[in-house]
Amino acid sequence: MATITVQAGEHARRHCPVWLPVDVSALPGGDVGLRGQAGEVLPAQVLAGESPALCFVIPSLARGQSAAYEVIPHSADTGGVGLADVPGDRVEVTLNDSPFTSYHYADTWARPFLLPIIGPFGDPITRHFPVEDVDGEAQDHPHHKSCWVAWGEVNGSDHWSEAENRFARQVHQRFDTIESGPVFGRIVATNHWLDLQGEVVLEEQRTLTFYNVPAAERLMDLKVVFTATCGPVEFGDTKEGGICSIRVATTMDAKKDGTIVNSYGGTNEAETWGKRASWCDYYGPVNDKTVGISIFDTPGNFRYPTYWHVRNYGLMTANPFGLSYFLNDKETSGTHTIAAGEVFPFAYRLYFHAGTTEDAGVAGKYLDYVAQPSVALA
């Protein structure tokens, strides 16, 4: 049997997803698991395709320690990440049979979004408005739909707001993948971004990967790949946009009892808006329990570390183009044009957690993402 060795490296690891490129022929056929030296078995899952990889979650590994696992045939009996398509409307996501979120893609919406997002204590931790009316929620900015991808200047079209008769649309075309599994579930969707006349401006492939980790540490990877299929595409300089965007639950707003923290220790809007940082975290109370949402930027993303359009009223977005606003310098432009046929990728991880930034170990979770443990297959 093949053996996998994991080395934690310079950081302690806890509930850490690991990806290992593999030759599938080196693995047992069918479902697999990893048997540790004490006899415990970790679920594992193969990502098929042109770049096959094995994914599993390390429960715990101390700094500088290593662990060895034997790859064995194994079928997880229950649990995992379940995805179910409600055709033409949404994909429902469950984690160990409990609702987590839904990906809404119906053409009645201006653009796809995730709602609700269920936090570590079983409560929604993003805003429902305007999809649902919830007592006490702020009702500003109706285009802020929970968790979404948008930009306010795409070849001159507004893909951010929903102002009547002047906003452009993202239209779902197909699902390339809807995959459930014991370790991760994955949605791969192709969307067309249209101009105000309904013509295609660009194609977007959006990949959402949901991990089977404990409820206090929900993790989701977002990959957005733009392709200029119909000619050059200009992403204009504006603060109105976010390739990865979140609107937190109203009770979490920093102007109430919530807090914004970035990777440099900047706190709340005055110290984080328009600033560059490798991650940003927004935490606060929901039903008297502290919860938070982090967005992790990725080395290799355009203009990493990104600038942040993050507000005390509950908005948090990764914004790499709005430089003239963030630097308060109209002579500086963040506009970027991709050539016809060019591919323009972005990747982020979202961490939905219990507790404050410090309680949740956000900095360590970021390192799990960008500096994963060393893994070898022999």
QUITANOR-V180422 format. One record per backbone hydrogen bond with DSSP energy under -1.0 kcal/mol. CO is the residue of the C=O (numbers start at 1). NH is the residue of the N-H. E is the energy in kcal/mol with one decimal. If there is no record, write none. Layout:
<<CO | NH | E> <CO | NH | E>>
This chain:
<<2 | 71 | -2.9> <3 | 378 | -3.1> <4 | 69 | -2.8> <5 | 376 | -2.1> <6 | 67 | -2.3> <7 | 374 | -1.8> <9 | 64 | -2.2> <13 | 61 | -2.5> <16 | 58 | -2.6> <18 | 56 | -1.7> <20 | 54 | -2.9> <23 | 26 | -2.7> <24 | 27 | -1.9> <31 | 74 | -1.7> <32 | 44 | -1.3> <33 | 72 | -2.6> <34 | 42 | -3.1> <35 | 70 | -2.5> <36 | 39 | -1.7> <40 | 36 | -3.2> <42 | 34 | -2.6> <45 | 55 | -2.9> <47 | 53 | -1.6> <52 | 22 | -1.6> <53 | 47 | -3.5> <54 | 20 | -2.4> <55 | 45 | -2.1> <56 | 18 | -2.8> <58 | 16 | -1.9> <59 | 15 | -1.4> <61 | 13 | -3.3> <62 | 65 | -2.2> <65 | 8 | -2.9> <67 | 6 | -3.2> <69 | 4 | -3.3> <70 | 35 | -2.9> <72 | 33 | -2.7> <80 | 96 | -3.6> <81 | 181 | -2.1> <82 | 94 | -2.8> <84 | 92 | -3.0> <86 | 89 | -2.2> <86 | 90 | -1.6> <89 | 105 | -2.3> <89 | 106 | -1.2> <90 | 86 | -3.6> <91 | 103 | -2.7> <92 | 84 | -2.2> <93 | 100 | -2.7> <93 | 101 | -1.3> <94 | 82 | -2.4> <95 | 98 | -1.6> <98 | 95 | -2.9> <100 | 118 | -2.6> <101 | 93 | -3.1> <102 | 115 | -2.2> <103 | 91 | -1.8> <104 | 113 | -1.5> <106 | 109 | -1.8> <110 | 170 | -2.6> <113 | 104 | -3.2> <117 | 125 | -2.5> <119 | 122 | -1.8> <123 | 119 | -3.4> <125 | 249 | -1.8> <128 | 131 | -1.7> <134 | 137 | -2.0> <141 | 144 | -2.2> <143 | 145 | -1.4> <145 | 147 | -2.0> <146 | 247 | -2.2> <147 | 114 | -2.3> <148 | 245 | -2.1> <150 | 242 | -2.1> <151 | 159 | -1.6> <153 | 236 | -2.9> <154 | 157 | -2.0> <157 | 154 | -2.6> <158 | 168 | -3.2> <159 | 151 | -1.0> <163 | 166 | -2.0> <169 | 194 | -2.9> <171 | 192 | -2.7> <174 | 190 | -2.5> <177 | 188 | -2.7> <179 | 186 | -2.7> <181 | 81 | -3.2> <183 | 212 | -2.8> <185 | 210 | -2.7> <186 | 179 | -2.9> <187 | 208 | -2.7> <188 | 176 | -2.7> <188 | 177 | -1.6> <189 | 206 | -3.0> <190 | 173 | -2.9> <190 | 174 | -1.3> <191 | 204 | -3.0> <192 | 171 | -3.2> <193 | 201 | -3.5> <193 | 202 | -1.3> <195 | 198 | -2.0> <199 | 195 | -2.5> <202 | 193 | -2.5> <203 | 227 | -2.7> <204 | 191 | -3.2> <205 | 225 | -2.3> <206 | 189 | -2.8> <207 | 223 | -2.6> <208 | 187 | -2.4> <209 | 221 | -2.6> <210 | 185 | -2.2> <211 | 213 | -1.4> <214 | 217 | -2.5> <216 | 354 | -1.2> <218 | 352 | -2.6> <219 | 211 | -2.0> <220 | 350 | -3.5> <221 | 209 | -2.5> <222 | 348 | -2.8> <223 | 207 | -2.9> <224 | 346 | -2.6> <225 | 205 | -2.5> <226 | 344 | -3.1> <227 | 203 | -2.5> <227 | 229 | -2.0> <228 | 341 | -3.4> <233 | 338 | -2.8> <234 | 155 | -2.5> <235 | 336 | -2.2> <239 | 241 | -1.8> <240 | 152 | -1.2> <242 | 150 | -2.1> <244 | 318 | -2.1> <245 | 148 | -1.6> <246 | 316 | -2.4> <247 | 127 | -2.1> <249 | 252 | -2.2> <250 | 253 | -1.6> <253 | 256 | -1.6> <253 | 258 | -2.6> <259 | 283 | -2.6> <260 | 268 | -2.3> <261 | 281 | -3.2> <262 | 265 | -2.1> <266 | 262 | -1.9> <268 | 271 | -1.6> <269 | 273 | -2.6> <272 | 275 | -1.8> <275 | 308 | -1.2> <278 | 297 | -2.8> <279 | 263 | -1.7> <280 | 295 | -2.4> <281 | 261 | -2.6> <282 | 293 | -2.2> <283 | 259 | -3.0> <284 | 291 | -2.7> <286 | 289 | -1.3> <289 | 286 | -2.7> <290 | 355 | -3.0> <291 | 284 | -2.7> <292 | 353 | -2.5> <293 | 282 | -2.5> <294 | 351 | -2.0> <295 | 280 | -1.8> <296 | 349 | -1.4> <298 | 301 | -2.6> <301 | 304 | -1.6> <306 | 277 | -1.9> <307 | 319 | -2.7> <308 | 274 | -3.7> <309 | 317 | -1.2> <311 | 314 | -1.7> <312 | 255 | -2.3> <314 | 248 | -2.4> <315 | 311 | -2.6> <316 | 246 | -2.4> <317 | 309 | -2.0> <318 | 243 | -2.0> <321 | 323 | -1.3> <322 | 326 | -2.2> <323 | 327 | -3.0> <324 | 329 | -1.6> <329 | 332 | -1.7> <336 | 235 | -3.2> <338 | 233 | -2.4> <339 | 342 | -2.5> <342 | 228 | -2.3> <344 | 226 | -2.5> <346 | 224 | -2.5> <348 | 222 | -3.0> <349 | 296 | -3.1> <350 | 220 | -2.2> <351 | 294 | -2.5> <352 | 218 | -1.4> <353 | 292 | -2.5> <356 | 360 | -2.5> <357 | 362 | -2.0> <358 | 361 | -1.3> <361 | 365 | -2.3> <362 | 366 | -2.2> <363 | 367 | -1.6> <364 | 368 | -1.9> <365 | 369 | -1.2> <366 | 370 | -2.5> <367 | 371 | -2.5> <374 | 7 | -2.8> <376 | 5 | -2.5>>
